[in-house]
Amino acid sequence: MGARDQKPHGNGDACPFCHVPAAEVVASNKHAVARRDRYPLTDGHTLVIPRRHVRSVFDLDPDEQLAVWDLVAAVRDELLLTPGVGAVNVGINDGEAAGQTVPHAHVHVIPRRKGDVPDPRGGVRWILPERAPYWKE
């Protein structure tokens, strides 16, 4: 799919995930590609993107979902080989209320390093900061 063939967003812009330039692909399989996030939270932050344009990973057929998760696992394994990386956060913003800004399904794989935040407990729970530290109640 070329740049002119990209699916439109709701605002008329072309979808930035419908065509990932070959130079940006860090891993791929039949149904998905992985590329580094252009606005990374940490060094190595990677997006796994299904090749088919759908809003949610839950709109993918079972083979496509399996391919996405297989690629997430491969990216995770690769990131864990990076010096200093000891863990990863894996996340999906599924829908506008959940913070999804690009209406093409994708999975974030975010490498974590010891000391990158003062207290990593709660992980993804920090999307609602006032409710995250349940262990303090």
C-alpha positions as a LaTeX table, in Angstrom:
\begin{tabular}{lrrr}
\hline
Residue & $x$ (\AA) & $y$ (\AA) & $z$ (\AA) \\
\hline
Met1 & 0.00 & 0.00 & 0.00 \\
Gly2 & 1.57 & 3.29 & $-1.05$ \\
Ala3 & 1.30 & 6.63 & 0.73 \\
Arg4 & $-1.57$ & 7.73 & $-1.52$ \\
Asp5 & $-3.41$ & 4.49 & $-0.71$ \\
Gln6 & $-3.32$ & 4.98 & 3.06 \\
Lys7 & $-6.63$ & 4.78 & 4.88 \\
Pro8 & $-7.98$ & 8.15 & 6.04 \\
His9 & $-8.38$ & 9.10 & 9.69 \\
Gly10 & $-11.66$ & 10.56 & 10.79 \\
Asn11 & $-10.09$ & 13.99 & 10.25 \\
Gly12 & $-9.15$ & 13.21 & 6.63 \\
Asp13 & $-5.44$ & 12.69 & 7.28 \\
Ala14 & $-3.79$ & 9.55 & 5.95 \\
Cys15 & $-3.21$ & 6.81 & 8.51 \\
Pro16 & 0.46 & 6.82 & 9.59 \\
Phe17 & 0.32 & 3.08 & 10.36 \\
Cys18 & $-1.05$ & 1.82 & 7.04 \\
His19 & 2.36 & 2.10 & 5.43 \\
Val20 & 5.46 & 1.76 & 7.57 \\
Pro21 & 8.57 & 2.57 & 5.54 \\
Ala22 & 10.83 & $-0.47$ & 5.17 \\
Ala23 & 13.69 & 1.42 & 6.81 \\
Glu24 & 11.59 & 1.76 & 10.01 \\
Val25 & 10.58 & $-1.91$ & 10.28 \\
Val26 & 12.44 & $-3.68$ & 13.09 \\
Ala27 & 10.51 & $-6.97$ & 12.82 \\
Ser28 & 7.58 & $-8.33$ & 10.86 \\
Asn29 & 5.47 & $-11.33$ & 10.00 \\
Lys30 & 2.61 & $-12.04$ & 7.61 \\
His31 & 0.03 & $-9.97$ & 9.49 \\
Ala32 & 1.99 & $-7.37$ & 11.49 \\
Val33 & 4.99 & $-5.06$ & 11.54 \\
Ala34 & 7.01 & $-3.59$ & 14.39 \\
Arg35 & 8.67 & $-0.20$ & 14.38 \\
Arg36 & 10.12 & 2.09 & 17.00 \\
Asp37 & 7.70 & 4.66 & 18.33 \\
Arg38 & 8.35 & 8.12 & 16.89 \\
Tyr39 & 7.57 & 9.66 & 20.30 \\
Pro40 & 9.16 & 7.07 & 22.61 \\
Leu41 & 8.57 & 6.98 & 26.34 \\
Thr42 & 11.88 & 5.13 & 26.72 \\
Asp43 & 14.68 & 4.18 & 24.37 \\
Gly44 & 13.47 & 1.16 & 22.37 \\
His45 & 9.72 & 1.86 & 22.77 \\
Thr46 & 8.23 & $-0.18$ & 19.93 \\
Leu47 & 4.83 & $-0.39$ & 18.27 \\
Val48 & 3.45 & $-3.63$ & 16.88 \\
Ile49 & 0.96 & $-2.77$ & 14.16 \\
Pro50 & $-1.37$ & $-5.10$ & 12.29 \\
Arg51 & $-1.06$ & $-4.76$ & 8.53 \\
Arg52 & $-4.84$ & $-4.60$ & 8.12 \\
His53 & $-6.41$ & $-1.25$ & 9.01 \\
Val54 & $-8.75$ & $-1.83$ & 11.95 \\
Arg55 & $-9.41$ & 0.37 & 14.99 \\
Ser56 & $-9.02$ & $-2.33$ & 17.62 \\
Val57 & $-6.90$ & $-5.46$ & 17.92 \\
Phe58 & $-10.20$ & $-7.11$ & 18.84 \\
Asp59 & $-11.44$ & $-6.44$ & 15.28 \\
Leu60 & $-8.71$ & $-8.70$ & 13.89 \\
Asp61 & $-9.44$ & $-12.30$ & 12.97 \\
Pro62 & $-7.82$ & $-15.01$ & 15.15 \\
Asp63 & $-4.86$ & $-15.56$ & 12.81 \\
Glu64 & $-4.12$ & $-11.83$ & 12.74 \\
Gln65 & $-4.40$ & $-11.56$ & 16.53 \\
Leu66 & $-2.03$ & $-14.48$ & 16.97 \\
Ala67 & 0.45 & $-12.88$ & 14.56 \\
Val68 & 0.31 & $-9.58$ & 16.47 \\
Trp69 & 0.95 & $-11.31$ & 19.82 \\
Asp70 & 3.70 & $-13.47$ & 18.32 \\
Leu71 & 5.41 & $-10.28$ & 17.16 \\
Val72 & 4.87 & $-8.61$ & 20.56 \\
Ala73 & 6.65 & $-11.61$ & 22.13 \\
Ala74 & 9.52 & $-11.41$ & 19.63 \\
Val75 & 9.94 & $-7.66$ & 20.23 \\
Arg76 & 9.85 & $-8.22$ & 24.00 \\
Asp77 & 12.51 & $-10.92$ & 23.75 \\
Glu78 & 14.71 & $-8.65$ & 21.61 \\
Leu79 & 14.33 & $-5.71$ & 24.00 \\
Leu80 & 15.19 & $-7.86$ & 27.03 \\
Leu81 & 18.57 & $-8.57$ & 25.40 \\
Thr82 & 19.34 & $-4.83$ & 25.45 \\
Pro83 & 21.80 & $-3.93$ & 28.23 \\
Gly84 & 19.97 & $-2.35$ & 31.16 \\
Val85 & 16.49 & $-3.45$ & 30.10 \\
Gly86 & 15.04 & $-5.67$ & 32.81 \\
Ala87 & 11.33 & $-5.64$ & 32.05 \\
Val88 & 8.69 & $-4.32$ & 29.66 \\
Asn89 & 5.24 & $-2.80$ & 29.82 \\
Val90 & 2.86 & $-3.98$ & 27.10 \\
Gly91 & $-0.19$ & $-1.85$ & 26.47 \\
Ile92 & $-3.08$ & $-1.09$ & 24.17 \\
Asn93 & $-5.06$ & 2.14 & 24.07 \\
Asp94 & $-8.33$ & 0.65 & 22.81 \\
Gly95 & $-10.64$ & 3.51 & 21.92 \\
Glu96 & $-10.66$ & 7.27 & 22.28 \\
Ala97 & $-11.63$ & 7.27 & 25.99 \\
Ala98 & $-8.62$ & 5.02 & 26.63 \\
Gly99 & $-6.31$ & 7.53 & 24.94 \\
Gln100 & $-6.08$ & 6.03 & 21.46 \\
Thr101 & $-5.03$ & 8.85 & 19.13 \\
Val102 & $-4.35$ & 6.88 & 15.94 \\
Pro103 & $-7.43$ & 4.88 & 14.90 \\
His104 & $-5.36$ & 1.96 & 13.63 \\
Ala105 & $-4.84$ & $-0.84$ & 16.15 \\
His106 & $-1.37$ & $-1.09$ & 17.68 \\
Val107 & 0.36 & $-2.50$ & 20.74 \\
His108 & 3.01 & $-0.61$ & 22.70 \\
Val109 & 6.03 & $-2.56$ & 23.96 \\
Ile110 & 7.90 & $-0.27$ & 26.34 \\
Pro111 & 11.26 & $-1.35$ & 27.76 \\
Arg112 & 11.86 & $-0.57$ & 31.42 \\
Arg113 & 15.10 & $-0.06$ & 33.24 \\
Lys114 & 15.77 & $-0.24$ & 36.97 \\
Gly115 & 15.53 & 3.30 & 38.33 \\
Asp116 & 13.76 & 4.81 & 35.28 \\
Val117 & 11.05 & 5.98 & 37.71 \\
Pro118 & 11.33 & 6.32 & 41.51 \\
Asp119 & 8.75 & 3.59 & 42.22 \\
Pro120 & 7.53 & 1.40 & 39.34 \\
Arg121 & 4.91 & $-0.42$ & 41.43 \\
Gly122 & 1.50 & $-0.29$ & 39.81 \\
Gly123 & 2.86 & $-0.15$ & 36.25 \\
Val124 & $-0.03$ & 0.61 & 33.92 \\
Arg125 & $-2.26$ & 1.52 & 36.87 \\
Trp126 & $-0.65$ & 5.00 & 36.71 \\
Ile127 & $-2.92$ & 5.95 & 33.80 \\
Leu128 & $-5.27$ & 7.01 & 36.63 \\
Pro129 & $-2.68$ & 8.42 & 39.05 \\
Glu130 & $-5.06$ & 9.19 & 41.91 \\
Arg131 & $-6.11$ & 5.52 & 42.02 \\
Ala132 & $-2.77$ & 3.88 & 41.19 \\
Pro133 & $-1.09$ & 3.42 & 44.60 \\
Tyr134 & $-3.63$ & 0.94 & 46.03 \\
Trp135 & $-0.89$ & $-0.45$ & 48.30 \\
Lys136 & $-0.94$ & 2.81 & 50.32 \\
Glu137 & $-4.59$ & 2.40 & 51.38 \\
\hline
\end{tabular}
